[in-house]
Amino acid sequence: MSQGKQAKILSEGQVKAALAYLDGTRYPLRDRVLFLLTIKAGLRAKEASMLTWAMVTDPEGGIADCISLPDKASKRKSGRVIPINKELRLALIELKDATEPSPEGHIIFSERSDRMTANSIVMWFNRLFTALGFDGCSSHSGRRTFITNAARKVSLVGGSLRDVQQLAGHSSLHTTQRYVEGDTEAKRKLVNLL
């Protein structure tokens, strides 16, 4: 991804609008989970495509506390453990209850296959953002939004940008920093504290 042409991050209003829109789609439960996997867990299209129920469930079959993403399901061996956000957890429970999947089953299924491909997910996001009129947004917008929001809030929980890097599955802190969107208002407040 070139630095000059990054996907735009989503505002809170845009996230709410997207979730409201997804309630009216053909597969609202699946679509909500797919959107939340990017915005609340920072998954890439490939990772969402590869995600199985076994990666998000505990030994009893309930939704686990974390997504256990193995290297084989990630980009360049960037497997990792990601705590599951409460909104994502509820969406996963709803989808699981509605579909009664096997542990090996893919979470993000398609009409014609047991899973959506990464390319299909990219196109799905393009259709979503086009329908909503969100210019400059792509399948990477949710991931960038997740990373930016995490970077802005990590100090509130005693963490650092290194924690955000690990959640994102980046091998370099420099890569994580490139994902983070600056905030003009925050910079103004910071300078006035000095």
C-alpha positions as a printed NumPy array, in Angstrom:
array([[  0.   ,   0.   ,   0.   ],
       [  1.529,   3.293,  -1.021],
       [  1.586,   6.018,   1.573],
       [ -0.036,   8.577,  -0.718],
       [ -3.091,   6.397,  -1.512],
       [ -4.146,   4.843,   1.802],
       [ -7.708,   3.774,   2.438],
       [ -9.646,   6.358,   4.428],
       [-10.517,   5.604,   8.022],
       [-14.181,   5.503,   9.022],
       [-15.845,   7.974,  11.38 ],
       [-18.2  ,   6.779,  14.134],
       [-21.128,   8.006,  12.034],
       [-19.931,   6.045,   9.013],
       [-19.553,   2.88 ,  11.108],
       [-23.126,   3.275,  12.41 ],
       [-24.432,   3.939,   8.883],
       [-22.653,   0.85 ,   7.535],
       [-24.013,  -1.379,  10.318],
       [-27.539,  -0.044,   9.759],
       [-27.213,  -0.696,   6.014],
       [-25.984,  -4.253,   6.622],
       [-29.126,  -5.036,   8.634],
       [-30.994,  -4.953,   5.321],
       [-28.715,  -7.187,   3.245],
       [-29.383, -10.74 ,   2.104],
       [-27.054, -12.187,   4.786],
       [-27.202,  -9.571,   7.572],
       [-25.633, -11.721,  10.318],
       [-22.67 , -12.782,   8.161],
       [-22.242,  -9.276,   6.772],
       [-22.241,  -7.701,  10.239],
       [-19.579, -10.169,  11.41 ],
       [-17.442,  -9.494,   8.315],
       [-17.586,  -5.729,   8.847],
       [-16.833,  -6.063,  12.572],
       [-13.892,  -8.411,  11.939],
       [-12.146,  -5.513,  10.181],
       [-13.238,  -2.628,  12.4  ],
       [-13.08 ,  -4.368,  15.809],
       [-10.344,  -6.981,  15.245],
       [ -8.289,  -5.361,  12.458],
       [ -8.374,  -8.401,  10.171],
       [ -7.209,  -8.222,   6.568],
       [ -9.49 ,  -9.531,   3.771],
       [ -7.353, -12.697,   3.511],
       [ -7.563, -13.303,   7.246],
       [-11.356, -12.864,   7.322],
       [-11.582, -15.259,   4.374],
       [ -9.493, -17.919,   6.138],
       [-11.119, -17.588,   9.581],
       [-12.812, -20.768,  10.836],
       [-15.066, -21.307,  13.829],
       [-12.3  , -23.312,  15.54 ],
       [-10.212, -20.101,  15.619],
       [-12.863, -18.232,  17.637],
       [-14.349, -20.947,  19.864],
       [-13.331, -22.56 ,  23.135],
       [-13.151, -26.346,  23.754],
       [-16.872, -26.415,  24.679],
       [-17.827, -24.733,  21.401],
       [-18.67 , -21.327,  22.86 ],
       [-17.174, -18.098,  21.548],
       [-13.696, -17.778,  23.075],
       [-12.14 , -14.664,  24.597],
       [ -9.685, -14.351,  21.693],
       [ -9.305, -14.992,  17.997],
       [ -6.425, -17.447,  17.571],
       [ -5.234, -16.612,  14.071],
       [ -2.564, -19.092,  12.903],
       [  0.242, -18.115,  10.519],
       [ -1.354, -20.099,   7.671],
       [ -4.424, -17.823,   7.836],
       [ -2.456, -14.576,   7.874],
       [ -0.134, -12.511,   5.74 ],
       [  3.576, -13.405,   5.861],
       [  3.329, -15.493,   9.014],
       [  1.693, -12.715,  11.017],
       [ -0.529, -15.054,  13.024],
       [ -1.549, -13.656,  16.362],
       [ -4.023, -13.727,  19.22 ],
       [ -6.595, -10.917,  19.21 ],
       [ -8.985, -10.367,  22.122],
       [-12.595, -10.428,  20.878],
       [-14.412,  -7.097,  21.192],
       [-17.804,  -7.351,  22.947],
       [-19.793,  -6.15 ,  19.903],
       [-18.004,  -8.657,  17.672],
       [-18.613, -11.416,  20.26 ],
       [-22.386, -10.813,  20.179],
       [-22.4  , -10.842,  16.37 ],
       [-20.414, -14.111,  16.311],
       [-22.807, -15.724,  18.796],
       [-25.803, -14.686,  16.685],
       [-24.237, -16.   ,  13.476],
       [-23.142, -19.263,  15.1  ],
       [-26.598, -19.867,  16.593],
       [-28.252, -19.186,  13.224],
       [-25.947, -21.369,  11.115],
       [-24.887, -24.178,  13.515],
       [-21.502, -24.578,  11.78 ],
       [-18.836, -27.232,  12.195],
       [-15.572, -26.13 ,  13.888],
       [-13.749, -26.473,  10.537],
       [-16.356, -24.336,   8.769],
       [-15.394, -20.881,   7.576],
       [-17.132, -18.011,   9.327],
       [-17.43 , -15.862,   6.199],
       [-19.275, -18.102,   3.751],
       [-20.547, -17.269,   0.287],
       [-23.703, -18.299,  -1.502],
       [-21.809, -20.695,  -3.772],
       [-18.965, -21.828,  -1.537],
       [-18.07 , -22.669,   2.05 ],
       [-16.075, -19.423,   2.214],
       [-15.67 , -16.07 ,   0.525],
       [-12.272, -15.579,  -1.089],
       [-10.125, -12.605,  -0.141],
       [-10.868, -11.064,  -3.544],
       [-14.621, -11.544,  -3.02 ],
       [-14.319,  -9.774,   0.331],
       [-12.452,  -6.862,  -1.279],
       [-15.235,  -6.56 ,  -3.87 ],
       [-17.906,  -6.887,  -1.136],
       [-16.409,  -3.899,   0.697],
       [-16.169,  -1.905,  -2.548],
       [-19.887,  -2.496,  -3.191],
       [-20.747,  -1.579,   0.405],
       [-18.824,   1.688,   0.394],
       [-20.054,   2.616,  -3.091],
       [-23.665,   2.043,  -1.979],
       [-23.054,   4.249,   1.071],
       [-21.202,   6.933,  -0.924],
       [-18.015,   6.604,   1.17 ],
       [-15.368,   7.883,  -1.27 ],
       [-11.803,   6.677,  -0.715],
       [-12.86 ,   3.744,   1.466],
       [-11.887,   0.15 ,   0.698],
       [-11.614,  -3.246,   2.346],
       [ -8.614,  -1.844,   4.221],
       [-10.592,   1.039,   5.774],
       [-11.842,  -1.077,   8.682],
       [ -8.318,  -2.284,   9.438],
       [ -6.909,   1.262,   9.301],
       [ -9.739,   2.472,  11.52 ],
       [ -9.037,  -0.305,  14.034],
       [ -5.3  ,   0.464,  14.125],
       [ -5.819,   4.244,  14.359],
       [ -8.417,   3.945,  17.137],
       [ -6.246,   1.458,  19.027],
       [ -3.204,   3.754,  18.739],
       [ -5.201,   6.723,  20.044],
       [ -6.558,   4.8  ,  23.05 ],
       [ -3.739,   2.411,  23.971],
       [ -2.194,   4.774,  26.537],
       [ -5.535,   4.879,  28.398],
       [ -5.08 ,   1.204,  29.312],
       [ -1.362,   1.414,  30.071],
       [ -0.256,  -0.01 ,  26.728],
       [  2.017,   1.216,  23.97 ],
       [  2.196,   1.322,  20.188],
       [  4.005,  -2.041,  20.437],
       [  0.724,  -3.592,  21.637],
       [ -1.075,  -2.118,  18.628],
       [  1.671,  -3.499,  16.366],
       [  1.127,  -7.002,  17.784],
       [ -2.672,  -6.762,  17.435],
       [ -2.209,  -5.691,  13.803],
       [  0.264,  -8.476,  13.064],
       [  2.906,  -6.103,  11.707],
       [  6.537,  -7.212,  11.786],
       [  7.676,  -3.594,  12.046],
       [  6.539,  -0.734,  14.267],
       [  7.211,   1.537,  11.29 ],
       [  4.434,  -0.214,   9.338],
       [  1.989,   0.284,  12.208],
       [  2.862,   3.984,  12.399],
       [  2.065,   4.392,   8.682],
       [ -1.451,   3.055,   9.313],
       [ -2.256,   5.556,  12.061],
       [ -4.199,   8.606,  10.914],
       [ -3.142,  11.915,  12.486],
       [ -5.666,  13.997,  14.412],
       [ -5.486,  17.771,  13.951],
       [ -7.539,  18.516,  17.087],
       [ -5.377,  16.203,  19.217],
       [ -2.22 ,  17.895,  17.906],
       [ -3.641,  21.328,  18.783],
       [ -4.506,  20.192,  22.326],
       [ -1.101,  18.554,  22.74 ],
       [  0.799,  21.673,  21.663],
       [ -1.25 ,  23.782,  24.072],
       [ -0.225,  21.465,  26.923],
       [  3.448,  22.228,  26.285]])
